[in-house]
Amino acid sequence: MISEATTPRVLTAQDRCDSCSAAAQVVAKFLNGELMFCGHHAKEKHSLLKEKAVDIYDPNSVFHTL
């Protein structure tokens, strides 16, 4: 499931990509935690995230540009 801006969560400048430390654009929630990704890494891992994540928070519609 991909959530957009309707979720009350707000990404801030302190939220960083877990792959490269760039600004986080997407948050993928799993059963045991969450990972944050910049736009580049979110697009790179798009199909795997859609398959494995319980929820994906994508307030900037990064996945809609694919």
Distance bins in CASP14 RR format, pairs under 12 A and 6 or more apart:
PFRMAT RR
TARGET T0000
AUTHOR 0000-0000-0000
RMODE 2
METHOD distances of the structure
MODEL  1
1 7 0 0 0 0 0 1 0 0 0 0 0
1 28 0 0 0 0 0 1 0 0 0 0 0
1 29 0 0 0 0 1 0 0 0 0 0 0
1 49 0 0 0 0 0 1 0 0 0 0 0
1 50 0 0 0 0 1 0 0 0 0 0 0
1 53 0 0 0 0 1 0 0 0 0 0 0
1 54 1 0 0 1 0 0 0 0 0 0 0
1 55 1 0 1 0 0 0 0 0 0 0 0
1 56 1 0 0 1 0 0 0 0 0 0 0
1 57 0 0 0 0 1 0 0 0 0 0 0
1 58 0 0 0 0 0 1 0 0 0 0 0
1 63 0 0 0 0 0 1 0 0 0 0 0
2 26 0 0 0 0 1 0 0 0 0 0 0
2 27 0 0 0 0 0 1 0 0 0 0 0
2 28 0 0 0 0 1 0 0 0 0 0 0
2 29 0 0 0 0 0 1 0 0 0 0 0
2 42 0 0 0 0 0 1 0 0 0 0 0
2 46 0 0 0 0 0 1 0 0 0 0 0
2 49 0 0 0 0 1 0 0 0 0 0 0
2 50 1 0 0 1 0 0 0 0 0 0 0
2 53 0 0 0 0 1 0 0 0 0 0 0
2 54 0 0 0 0 0 1 0 0 0 0 0
2 55 0 0 0 0 1 0 0 0 0 0 0
2 56 1 0 1 0 0 0 0 0 0 0 0
2 57 0 0 0 0 1 0 0 0 0 0 0
2 58 1 0 1 0 0 0 0 0 0 0 0
2 59 0 0 0 0 0 1 0 0 0 0 0
2 60 0 0 0 0 0 1 0 0 0 0 0
2 61 0 0 0 0 1 0 0 0 0 0 0
2 62 0 0 0 0 1 0 0 0 0 0 0
2 63 1 0 0 1 0 0 0 0 0 0 0
2 64 0 0 0 0 1 0 0 0 0 0 0
2 66 0 0 0 0 0 1 0 0 0 0 0
3 9 0 0 0 0 1 0 0 0 0 0 0
3 26 0 0 0 0 0 1 0 0 0 0 0
3 27 0 0 0 0 1 0 0 0 0 0 0
3 28 0 0 0 0 0 1 0 0 0 0 0
3 29 0 0 0 0 1 0 0 0 0 0 0
3 53 0 0 0 0 0 1 0 0 0 0 0
3 54 0 0 0 0 0 1 0 0 0 0 0
3 55 1 0 0 1 0 0 0 0 0 0 0
3 56 1 0 0 1 0 0 0 0 0 0 0
3 57 1 0 1 0 0 0 0 0 0 0 0
3 58 1 0 0 1 0 0 0 0 0 0 0
3 59 0 0 0 0 1 0 0 0 0 0 0
3 61 0 0 0 0 0 1 0 0 0 0 0
3 63 0 0 0 0 0 1 0 0 0 0 0
4 26 0 0 0 0 0 1 0 0 0 0 0
4 27 0 0 0 0 0 1 0 0 0 0 0
4 55 0 0 0 0 0 1 0 0 0 0 0
4 56 0 0 0 0 1 0 0 0 0 0 0
4 57 0 0 0 0 1 0 0 0 0 0 0
4 58 1 0 0 1 0 0 0 0 0 0 0
4 59 1 0 0 1 0 0 0 0 0 0 0
4 60 0 0 0 0 1 0 0 0 0 0 0
4 61 1 0 0 1 0 0 0 0 0 0 0
4 62 0 0 0 0 0 1 0 0 0 0 0
4 63 0 0 0 0 1 0 0 0 0 0 0
4 64 0 0 0 0 1 0 0 0 0 0 0
5 11 0 0 0 0 0 1 0 0 0 0 0
5 57 0 0 0 0 1 0 0 0 0 0 0
5 58 0 0 0 0 1 0 0 0 0 0 0
5 59 1 0 1 0 0 0 0 0 0 0 0
5 60 0 0 0 0 1 0 0 0 0 0 0
5 61 0 0 0 0 1 0 0 0 0 0 0
6 57 0 0 0 0 0 1 0 0 0 0 0
6 58 0 0 0 0 0 1 0 0 0 0 0
6 59 0 0 0 0 1 0 0 0 0 0 0
7 27 0 0 0 0 1 0 0 0 0 0 0
7 29 0 0 0 0 0 1 0 0 0 0 0
7 55 0 0 0 0 1 0 0 0 0 0 0
7 56 0 0 0 0 0 1 0 0 0 0 0
7 57 1 0 1 0 0 0 0 0 0 0 0
7 58 0 0 0 0 1 0 0 0 0 0 0
7 59 1 0 0 1 0 0 0 0 0 0 0
8 57 0 0 0 0 0 1 0 0 0 0 0
8 59 0 0 0 0 0 1 0 0 0 0 0
9 15 0 0 0 0 1 0 0 0 0 0 0
9 24 0 0 0 0 0 1 0 0 0 0 0
9 26 0 0 0 0 0 1 0 0 0 0 0
9 27 1 0 0 1 0 0 0 0 0 0 0
9 29 0 0 0 0 0 1 0 0 0 0 0
9 34 0 0 0 0 0 1 0 0 0 0 0
9 36 0 0 0 0 0 1 0 0 0 0 0
9 55 0 0 0 0 0 1 0 0 0 0 0
9 56 0 0 0 0 0 1 0 0 0 0 0
9 57 1 0 1 0 0 0 0 0 0 0 0
9 58 0 0 0 0 0 1 0 0 0 0 0
9 59 1 0 0 1 0 0 0 0 0 0 0
10 24 0 0 0 0 0 1 0 0 0 0 0
10 27 0 0 0 0 0 1 0 0 0 0 0
10 57 0 0 0 0 0 1 0 0 0 0 0
10 59 0 0 0 0 1 0 0 0 0 0 0
10 60 0 0 0 0 0 1 0 0 0 0 0
11 17 0 0 0 0 0 1 0 0 0 0 0
11 23 1 0 0 1 0 0 0 0 0 0 0
11 24 1 0 1 0 0 0 0 0 0 0 0
11 25 1 0 0 1 0 0 0 0 0 0 0
11 26 0 0 0 0 1 0 0 0 0 0 0
11 27 1 0 0 1 0 0 0 0 0 0 0
11 34 0 0 0 0 0 1 0 0 0 0 0
11 36 1 0 0 1 0 0 0 0 0 0 0
11 37 0 0 0 0 0 1 0 0 0 0 0
11 38 0 0 0 0 0 1 0 0 0 0 0
11 39 0 0 0 0 0 1 0 0 0 0 0
11 42 0 0 0 0 0 1 0 0 0 0 0
11 57 0 0 0 0 1 0 0 0 0 0 0
11 58 0 0 0 0 0 1 0 0 0 0 0
11 59 1 0 0 1 0 0 0 0 0 0 0
11 60 0 0 0 0 1 0 0 0 0 0 0
11 62 0 0 0 0 0 1 0 0 0 0 0
12 23 0 0 0 0 1 0 0 0 0 0 0
12 24 0 0 0 0 1 0 0 0 0 0 0
12 27 0 0 0 0 0 1 0 0 0 0 0
12 36 0 0 0 0 0 1 0 0 0 0 0
12 59 0 0 0 0 0 1 0 0 0 0 0
13 22 0 0 0 0 0 1 0 0 0 0 0
13 23 1 0 0 1 0 0 0 0 0 0 0
13 24 0 0 0 0 1 0 0 0 0 0 0
14 21 0 0 0 0 0 1 0 0 0 0 0
14 23 0 0 0 0 1 0 0 0 0 0 0
14 24 0 0 0 0 1 0 0 0 0 0 0
14 36 0 0 0 0 0 1 0 0 0 0 0
15 21 0 0 0 0 0 1 0 0 0 0 0
15 22 0 0 0 0 0 1 0 0 0 0 0
15 23 1 0 0 1 0 0 0 0 0 0 0
15 24 1 1 0 0 0 0 0 0 0 0 0
15 25 0 0 0 0 1 0 0 0 0 0 0
15 26 0 0 0 0 0 1 0 0 0 0 0
15 27 1 0 0 1 0 0 0 0 0 0 0
15 34 0 0 0 0 0 1 0 0 0 0 0
15 35 0 0 0 0 0 1 0 0 0 0 0
15 36 1 0 1 0 0 0 0 0 0 0 0
15 37 0 0 0 0 0 1 0 0 0 0 0
15 38 0 0 0 0 0 1 0 0 0 0 0
15 57 0 0 0 0 0 1 0 0 0 0 0
15 59 0 0 0 0 0 1 0 0 0 0 0
16 22 1 0 0 1 0 0 0 0 0 0 0
16 23 1 0 0 1 0 0 0 0 0 0 0
16 24 1 0 1 0 0 0 0 0 0 0 0
16 25 0 0 0 0 0 1 0 0 0 0 0
16 27 0 0 0 0 0 1 0 0 0 0 0
16 35 0 0 0 0 0 1 0 0 0 0 0
16 36 1 0 0 1 0 0 0 0 0 0 0
16 37 0 0 0 0 1 0 0 0 0 0 0
16 38 0 0 0 0 1 0 0 0 0 0 0
16 41 0 0 0 0 0 1 0 0 0 0 0
17 23 1 0 0 1 0 0 0 0 0 0 0
17 24 1 0 1 0 0 0 0 0 0 0 0
17 25 1 0 0 1 0 0 0 0 0 0 0
17 26 0 0 0 0 1 0 0 0 0 0 0
17 27 0 0 0 0 0 1 0 0 0 0 0
17 28 0 0 0 0 0 1 0 0 0 0 0
17 35 0 0 0 0 1 0 0 0 0 0 0
17 36 1 0 1 0 0 0 0 0 0 0 0
17 37 1 0 1 0 0 0 0 0 0 0 0
17 38 1 1 0 0 0 0 0 0 0 0 0
17 39 1 0 0 1 0 0 0 0 0 0 0
17 40 0 0 0 0 1 0 0 0 0 0 0
17 41 1 0 1 0 0 0 0 0 0 0 0
17 42 0 0 0 0 1 0 0 0 0 0 0
17 43 0 0 0 0 0 1 0 0 0 0 0
17 44 0 0 0 0 0 1 0 0 0 0 0
17 45 0 0 0 0 0 1 0 0 0 0 0
17 62 0 0 0 0 0 1 0 0 0 0 0
18 24 0 0 0 0 1 0 0 0 0 0 0
18 26 0 0 0 0 0 1 0 0 0 0 0
18 27 0 0 0 0 1 0 0 0 0 0 0
18 28 0 0 0 0 1 0 0 0 0 0 0
18 30 0 0 0 0 0 1 0 0 0 0 0
18 33 0 0 0 0 0 1 0 0 0 0 0
18 34 0 0 0 0 1 0 0 0 0 0 0
18 35 1 0 1 0 0 0 0 0 0 0 0
18 36 1 0 1 0 0 0 0 0 0 0 0
18 37 1 0 0 1 0 0 0 0 0 0 0
18 38 0 0 0 0 1 0 0 0 0 0 0
18 41 0 0 0 0 1 0 0 0 0 0 0
18 42 0 0 0 0 0 1 0 0 0 0 0
18 45 0 0 0 0 0 1 0 0 0 0 0
19 25 0 0 0 0 0 1 0 0 0 0 0
19 26 0 0 0 0 0 1 0 0 0 0 0
19 28 0 0 0 0 0 1 0 0 0 0 0
19 35 0 0 0 0 1 0 0 0 0 0 0
19 36 0 0 0 0 1 0 0 0 0 0 0
19 37 1 0 0 1 0 0 0 0 0 0 0
19 38 1 0 0 1 0 0 0 0 0 0 0
19 39 0 0 0 0 0 1 0 0 0 0 0
19 40 0 0 0 0 1 0 0 0 0 0 0
19 41 1 0 1 0 0 0 0 0 0 0 0
19 42 0 0 0 0 1 0 0 0 0 0 0
19 43 0 0 0 0 0 1 0 0 0 0 0
19 44 0 0 0 0 1 0 0 0 0 0 0
19 45 0 0 0 0 1 0 0 0 0 0 0
19 49 0 0 0 0 0 1 0 0 0 0 0
20 36 0 0 0 0 0 1 0 0 0 0 0
20 37 0 0 0 0 1 0 0 0 0 0 0
20 38 1 0 0 1 0 0 0 0 0 0 0
20 39 0 0 0 0 0 1 0 0 0 0 0
20 40 1 0 0 1 0 0 0 0 0 0 0
20 41 1 0 0 1 0 0 0 0 0 0 0
20 42 0 0 0 0 0 1 0 0 0 0 0
20 44 0 0 0 0 0 1 0 0 0 0 0
21 36 0 0 0 0 0 1 0 0 0 0 0
21 37 0 0 0 0 0 1 0 0 0 0 0
21 38 0 0 0 0 1 0 0 0 0 0 0
21 41 0 0 0 0 0 1 0 0 0 0 0
22 36 0 0 0 0 1 0 0 0 0 0 0
22 37 0 0 0 0 1 0 0 0 0 0 0
22 38 1 1 0 0 0 0 0 0 0 0 0
22 39 1 0 0 1 0 0 0 0 0 0 0
22 40 1 0 0 1 0 0 0 0 0 0 0
22 41 1 0 0 1 0 0 0 0 0 0 0
22 42 0 0 0 0 0 1 0 0 0 0 0
23 36 0 0 0 0 1 0 0 0 0 0 0
23 37 0 0 0 0 0 1 0 0 0 0 0
23 38 1 0 0 1 0 0 0 0 0 0 0
23 39 0 0 0 0 1 0 0 0 0 0 0
23 40 0 0 0 0 0 1 0 0 0 0 0
23 41 0 0 0 0 0 1 0 0 0 0 0
23 42 0 0 0 0 0 1 0 0 0 0 0
23 60 0 0 0 0 0 1 0 0 0 0 0
23 62 0 0 0 0 0 1 0 0 0 0 0
24 34 0 0 0 0 0 1 0 0 0 0 0
24 35 0 0 0 0 1 0 0 0 0 0 0
24 36 1 1 0 0 0 0 0 0 0 0 0
24 37 1 0 0 1 0 0 0 0 0 0 0
24 38 1 0 0 1 0 0 0 0 0 0 0
24 39 0 0 0 0 1 0 0 0 0 0 0
24 40 0 0 0 0 0 1 0 0 0 0 0
24 41 0 0 0 0 1 0 0 0 0 0 0
24 42 0 0 0 0 1 0 0 0 0 0 0
24 57 0 0 0 0 1 0 0 0 0 0 0
24 58 0 0 0 0 0 1 0 0 0 0 0
24 59 0 0 0 0 0 1 0 0 0 0 0
24 60 0 0 0 0 0 1 0 0 0 0 0
24 62 0 0 0 0 0 1 0 0 0 0 0
25 36 0 0 0 0 1 0 0 0 0 0 0
25 37 1 0 0 1 0 0 0 0 0 0 0
25 38 1 0 1 0 0 0 0 0 0 0 0
25 39 1 0 1 0 0 0 0 0 0 0 0
25 40 0 0 0 0 1 0 0 0 0 0 0
25 41 0 0 0 0 1 0 0 0 0 0 0
25 42 1 0 0 1 0 0 0 0 0 0 0
25 43 0 0 0 0 1 0 0 0 0 0 0
25 56 0 0 0 0 0 1 0 0 0 0 0
25 57 0 0 0 0 1 0 0 0 0 0 0
25 58 1 0 0 1 0 0 0 0 0 0 0
25 59 1 0 0 1 0 0 0 0 0 0 0
25 60 1 0 1 0 0 0 0 0 0 0 0
25 61 0 0 0 0 1 0 0 0 0 0 0
25 62 1 0 1 0 0 0 0 0 0 0 0
25 63 0 0 0 0 1 0 0 0 0 0 0
25 65 0 0 0 0 0 1 0 0 0 0 0
26 34 0 0 0 0 0 1 0 0 0 0 0
26 35 0 0 0 0 1 0 0 0 0 0 0
26 36 1 0 0 1 0 0 0 0 0 0 0
26 37 1 0 1 0 0 0 0 0 0 0 0
26 38 1 0 0 1 0 0 0 0 0 0 0
26 39 1 0 0 1 0 0 0 0 0 0 0
26 40 0 0 0 0 0 1 0 0 0 0 0
26 41 0 0 0 0 1 0 0 0 0 0 0
26 42 1 1 0 0 0 0 0 0 0 0 0
26 43 0 0 0 0 1 0 0 0 0 0 0
26 44 0 0 0 0 0 1 0 0 0 0 0
26 45 0 0 0 0 1 0 0 0 0 0 0
26 46 0 0 0 0 1 0 0 0 0 0 0
26 49 1 0 0 1 0 0 0 0 0 0 0
26 50 0 0 0 0 0 1 0 0 0 0 0
26 53 0 0 0 0 1 0 0 0 0 0 0
26 55 0 0 0 0 0 1 0 0 0 0 0
26 56 1 0 0 1 0 0 0 0 0 0 0
26 57 1 0 0 1 0 0 0 0 0 0 0
26 58 1 0 1 0 0 0 0 0 0 0 0
26 59 0 0 0 0 1 0 0 0 0 0 0
26 60 0 0 0 0 1 0 0 0 0 0 0
26 61 0 0 0 0 1 0 0 0 0 0 0
26 62 1 0 1 0 0 0 0 0 0 0 0
26 63 1 0 0 1 0 0 0 0 0 0 0
26 64 0 0 0 0 0 1 0 0 0 0 0
26 65 0 0 0 0 0 1 0 0 0 0 0
26 66 0 0 0 0 0 1 0 0 0 0 0
27 33 0 0 0 0 0 1 0 0 0 0 0
27 34 1 0 1 0 0 0 0 0 0 0 0
27 35 1 0 0 1 0 0 0 0 0 0 0
27 36 1 0 1 0 0 0 0 0 0 0 0
27 37 1 0 0 1 0 0 0 0 0 0 0
27 38 0 0 0 0 0 1 0 0 0 0 0
27 39 0 0 0 0 0 1 0 0 0 0 0
27 42 0 0 0 0 1 0 0 0 0 0 0
27 49 0 0 0 0 0 1 0 0 0 0 0
27 53 0 0 0 0 1 0 0 0 0 0 0
27 54 0 0 0 0 0 1 0 0 0 0 0
27 55 0 0 0 0 1 0 0 0 0 0 0
27 56 1 0 0 1 0 0 0 0 0 0 0
27 57 1 0 1 0 0 0 0 0 0 0 0
27 58 0 0 0 0 1 0 0 0 0 0 0
27 59 0 0 0 0 1 0 0 0 0 0 0
27 60 0 0 0 0 0 1 0 0 0 0 0
27 62 0 0 0 0 0 1 0 0 0 0 0
28 34 1 0 0 1 0 0 0 0 0 0 0
28 35 1 0 1 0 0 0 0 0 0 0 0
28 36 1 0 0 1 0 0 0 0 0 0 0
28 37 1 0 0 1 0 0 0 0 0 0 0
28 39 0 0 0 0 0 1 0 0 0 0 0
28 41 0 0 0 0 0 1 0 0 0 0 0
28 42 1 0 0 1 0 0 0 0 0 0 0
28 45 0 0 0 0 1 0 0 0 0 0 0
28 46 0 0 0 0 0 1 0 0 0 0 0
28 48 0 0 0 0 1 0 0 0 0 0 0
28 49 1 0 1 0 0 0 0 0 0 0 0
28 50 0 0 0 0 1 0 0 0 0 0 0
28 51 0 0 0 0 0 1 0 0 0 0 0
28 52 1 0 0 1 0 0 0 0 0 0 0
28 53 1 0 1 0 0 0 0 0 0 0 0
28 54 0 0 0 0 1 0 0 0 0 0 0
28 55 1 0 0 1 0 0 0 0 0 0 0
28 56 1 0 1 0 0 0 0 0 0 0 0
28 57 1 0 0 1 0 0 0 0 0 0 0
28 58 0 0 0 0 1 0 0 0 0 0 0
28 62 0 0 0 0 0 1 0 0 0 0 0
28 63 0 0 0 0 0 1 0 0 0 0 0
29 35 0 0 0 0 1 0 0 0 0 0 0
29 36 0 0 0 0 0 1 0 0 0 0 0
29 49 0 0 0 0 0 1 0 0 0 0 0
29 52 0 0 0 0 0 1 0 0 0 0 0
29 53 1 0 0 1 0 0 0 0 0 0 0
29 54 1 0 1 0 0 0 0 0 0 0 0
29 55 1 0 1 0 0 0 0 0 0 0 0
29 56 1 0 0 1 0 0 0 0 0 0 0
29 57 1 0 0 1 0 0 0 0 0 0 0
29 58 0 0 0 0 0 1 0 0 0 0 0
30 48 0 0 0 0 0 1 0 0 0 0 0
30 49 0 0 0 0 1 0 0 0 0 0 0
30 51 0 0 0 0 0 1 0 0 0 0 0
30 52 1 0 0 1 0 0 0 0 0 0 0
30 53 1 0 1 0 0 0 0 0 0 0 0
30 54 1 0 1 0 0 0 0 0 0 0 0
30 55 0 0 0 0 1 0 0 0 0 0 0
30 56 0 0 0 0 0 1 0 0 0 0 0
31 52 0 0 0 0 1 0 0 0 0 0 0
31 53 0 0 0 0 1 0 0 0 0 0 0
31 54 1 0 0 1 0 0 0 0 0 0 0
31 55 0 0 0 0 0 1 0 0 0 0 0
32 52 0 0 0 0 0 1 0 0 0 0 0
32 53 0 0 0 0 0 1 0 0 0 0 0
32 54 0 0 0 0 1 0 0 0 0 0 0
33 52 0 0 0 0 0 1 0 0 0 0 0
33 53 0 0 0 0 0 1 0 0 0 0 0
33 54 0 0 0 0 1 0 0 0 0 0 0
33 55 0 0 0 0 0 1 0 0 0 0 0
34 49 0 0 0 0 0 1 0 0 0 0 0
34 53 0 0 0 0 1 0 0 0 0 0 0
34 54 0 0 0 0 1 0 0 0 0 0 0
34 55 0 0 0 0 1 0 0 0 0 0 0
34 56 0 0 0 0 1 0 0 0 0 0 0
34 57 0 0 0 0 1 0 0 0 0 0 0
35 41 0 0 0 0 1 0 0 0 0 0 0
35 42 0 0 0 0 1 0 0 0 0 0 0
35 45 0 0 0 0 1 0 0 0 0 0 0
35 48 0 0 0 0 0 1 0 0 0 0 0
35 49 0 0 0 0 1 0 0 0 0 0 0
35 52 0 0 0 0 0 1 0 0 0 0 0
35 53 0 0 0 0 1 0 0 0 0 0 0
35 54 0 0 0 0 0 1 0 0 0 0 0
35 55 0 0 0 0 0 1 0 0 0 0 0
35 56 0 0 0 0 0 1 0 0 0 0 0
35 57 0 0 0 0 0 1 0 0 0 0 0
36 42 0 0 0 0 1 0 0 0 0 0 0
36 45 0 0 0 0 0 1 0 0 0 0 0
36 49 0 0 0 0 0 1 0 0 0 0 0
36 53 0 0 0 0 0 1 0 0 0 0 0
36 56 0 0 0 0 0 1 0 0 0 0 0
36 57 0 0 0 0 1 0 0 0 0 0 0
36 58 0 0 0 0 0 1 0 0 0 0 0
36 62 0 0 0 0 0 1 0 0 0 0 0
37 43 0 0 0 0 1 0 0 0 0 0 0
37 44 0 0 0 0 1 0 0 0 0 0 0
37 45 1 0 0 1 0 0 0 0 0 0 0
37 46 0 0 0 0 1 0 0 0 0 0 0
37 48 0 0 0 0 0 1 0 0 0 0 0
37 49 1 0 0 1 0 0 0 0 0 0 0
37 53 0 0 0 0 0 1 0 0 0 0 0
37 56 0 0 0 0 1 0 0 0 0 0 0
37 57 0 0 0 0 0 1 0 0 0 0 0
37 58 0 0 0 0 1 0 0 0 0 0 0
37 60 0 0 0 0 0 1 0 0 0 0 0
37 62 0 0 0 0 1 0 0 0 0 0 0
37 63 0 0 0 0 0 1 0 0 0 0 0
38 44 0 0 0 0 1 0 0 0 0 0 0
38 45 0 0 0 0 0 1 0 0 0 0 0
38 60 0 0 0 0 0 1 0 0 0 0 0
38 62 0 0 0 0 1 0 0 0 0 0 0
39 45 0 0 0 0 1 0 0 0 0 0 0
39 46 0 0 0 0 1 0 0 0 0 0 0
39 49 0 0 0 0 0 1 0 0 0 0 0
39 58 0 0 0 0 1 0 0 0 0 0 0
39 59 0 0 0 0 0 1 0 0 0 0 0
39 60 0 0 0 0 1 0 0 0 0 0 0
39 61 0 0 0 0 0 1 0 0 0 0 0
39 62 1 0 1 0 0 0 0 0 0 0 0
39 63 0 0 0 0 1 0 0 0 0 0 0
39 64 0 0 0 0 0 1 0 0 0 0 0
39 65 0 0 0 0 1 0 0 0 0 0 0
39 66 0 0 0 0 0 1 0 0 0 0 0
40 46 0 0 0 0 0 1 0 0 0 0 0
40 62 0 0 0 0 1 0 0 0 0 0 0
40 65 0 0 0 0 0 1 0 0 0 0 0
41 48 0 0 0 0 0 1 0 0 0 0 0
41 49 0 0 0 0 1 0 0 0 0 0 0
41 62 0 0 0 0 1 0 0 0 0 0 0
42 48 0 0 0 0 0 1 0 0 0 0 0
42 49 1 0 0 1 0 0 0 0 0 0 0
42 50 0 0 0 0 0 1 0 0 0 0 0
42 53 0 0 0 0 0 1 0 0 0 0 0
42 56 0 0 0 0 1 0 0 0 0 0 0
42 57 0 0 0 0 0 1 0 0 0 0 0
42 58 1 0 0 1 0 0 0 0 0 0 0
42 59 0 0 0 0 0 1 0 0 0 0 0
42 60 0 0 0 0 1 0 0 0 0 0 0
42 61 0 0 0 0 0 1 0 0 0 0 0
42 62 1 0 1 0 0 0 0 0 0 0 0
42 63 1 0 0 1 0 0 0 0 0 0 0
42 64 0 0 0 0 0 1 0 0 0 0 0
42 65 0 0 0 0 0 1 0 0 0 0 0
42 66 0 0 0 0 1 0 0 0 0 0 0
43 49 0 0 0 0 1 0 0 0 0 0 0
43 50 0 0 0 0 0 1 0 0 0 0 0
43 58 0 0 0 0 0 1 0 0 0 0 0
43 60 0 0 0 0 0 1 0 0 0 0 0
43 61 0 0 0 0 0 1 0 0 0 0 0
43 62 1 0 0 1 0 0 0 0 0 0 0
43 63 1 0 0 1 0 0 0 0 0 0 0
43 64 0 0 0 0 0 1 0 0 0 0 0
43 65 1 0 0 1 0 0 0 0 0 0 0
43 66 1 0 0 1 0 0 0 0 0 0 0
44 62 0 0 0 0 0 1 0 0 0 0 0
44 63 0 0 0 0 0 1 0 0 0 0 0
44 66 0 0 0 0 0 1 0 0 0 0 0
45 51 0 0 0 0 0 1 0 0 0 0 0
45 52 0 0 0 0 1 0 0 0 0 0 0
45 53 0 0 0 0 1 0 0 0 0 0 0
45 56 0 0 0 0 0 1 0 0 0 0 0
45 62 0 0 0 0 0 1 0 0 0 0 0
45 63 0 0 0 0 0 1 0 0 0 0 0
45 66 0 0 0 0 0 1 0 0 0 0 0
46 52 0 0 0 0 0 1 0 0 0 0 0
46 53 0 0 0 0 0 1 0 0 0 0 0
46 56 0 0 0 0 1 0 0 0 0 0 0
46 58 0 0 0 0 0 1 0 0 0 0 0
46 62 0 0 0 0 1 0 0 0 0 0 0
46 63 1 0 0 1 0 0 0 0 0 0 0
46 64 0 0 0 0 0 1 0 0 0 0 0
46 65 0 0 0 0 0 1 0 0 0 0 0
46 66 1 0 0 1 0 0 0 0 0 0 0
47 53 0 0 0 0 0 1 0 0 0 0 0
47 56 0 0 0 0 0 1 0 0 0 0 0
47 63 0 0 0 0 0 1 0 0 0 0 0
47 66 0 0 0 0 1 0 0 0 0 0 0
48 56 0 0 0 0 0 1 0 0 0 0 0
49 55 0 0 0 0 0 1 0 0 0 0 0
49 56 1 0 1 0 0 0 0 0 0 0 0
49 57 0 0 0 0 0 1 0 0 0 0 0
49 58 0 0 0 0 1 0 0 0 0 0 0
49 62 0 0 0 0 0 1 0 0 0 0 0
49 63 0 0 0 0 1 0 0 0 0 0 0
49 66 0 0 0 0 0 1 0 0 0 0 0
50 56 1 0 0 1 0 0 0 0 0 0 0
50 58 0 0 0 0 0 1 0 0 0 0 0
50 63 1 0 0 1 0 0 0 0 0 0 0
50 66 0 0 0 0 0 1 0 0 0 0 0
53 63 0 0 0 0 0 1 0 0 0 0 0
56 62 0 0 0 0 1 0 0 0 0 0 0
56 63 1 0 0 1 0 0 0 0 0 0 0
56 64 0 0 0 0 0 1 0 0 0 0 0
57 63 0 0 0 0 0 1 0 0 0 0 0
58 64 1 0 0 1 0 0 0 0 0 0 0
58 65 0 0 0 0 0 1 0 0 0 0 0
58 66 0 0 0 0 0 1 0 0 0 0 0
END
